[in-house]
Amino acid sequence: MRKIEYIFIDSDTPNDNVQSGLRVVSNFGYHYIINSEGLLFKANDIQHPVSIIAGPKFDPDKYNRYSIFIRFCGSLQPEGRLVDPIADFTQRRALLNLLVRLRGHFPSAKILGISEIDGKALHCKNIIVSDAMNVLRRELSNMP
């Protein structure tokens, strides 16, 4: 079992990744993908790192080697997600259930949004705090 320090969620919402110098290289795949209907796909085995993080001020090997990446096809913003309330609930529930499962296997892993990486330190000391991720973390902490 490889060591996992981070569980990263990448969503379809616009963020400031381009301004921060972070590039998400999507053609190499994610470990998990949650589509707009809430279906969960295991795209790559979590025992193998994927190449998602790249950019001039990042050490991509540190993030890619010790992370699990989840692609969430939609917005993590609670107030901006109600295009289809039933599918929306199903999709969010699928994400939370996956995070609970992963947290059980990797209890010390930090759960972060891709936009929360600052590129300065592997331990994300100066992360950009995302309101949507904070809401998701609260929901996750309220689950059994």
WOKASUL-V579241 format. One line per field, one symbol per residue. phi: phi as a letter, one per 40 degrees, with the letter a starting at -180 (. if undefined). psi: psi as a letter, one per 40 degrees, with the letter a starting at -180 (. if undefined). burial: I if it has 24 or more other ideal C-beta (glycine too) atoms within 12 Angstrom, else O. A space follows every 50 residues. Layout:
phi->???
psi->???
burial->???
//
This chain:
phi->.ccbbbbbbbbcccacdcccgcbcccccgbcbbbcccgccbccacccbcb bbcaicbbbdcccccbbbbbbbcicccccbbccbdccccccccccccccc cccccbccccbbcdcccbgcaccfcbcccbdcccccccdccccc
psi->hihhdihhhhieiiafdddeehhhgeeeiidihhaeeehhhhdiheehii gdhiideigddddddfihhhhhgahehdeeefdgdddddddddddddddd dddddgdehhhiideeheedidefdfihhhdddddddddddei.
burial->OOOIIIIIIIIIIOIOIOOIOIIIOOOOIIIIIIOOOIOIOOOOOIOOII IIIIOOOIOIOOIIOIIIIIIIIIIIIOOOIOOOOOOIOOIIOIIIOIIO OIOOOIOOIIIIIIIIIIIOOIOIOOIIOIOIIOIIIOOIOOOO
//
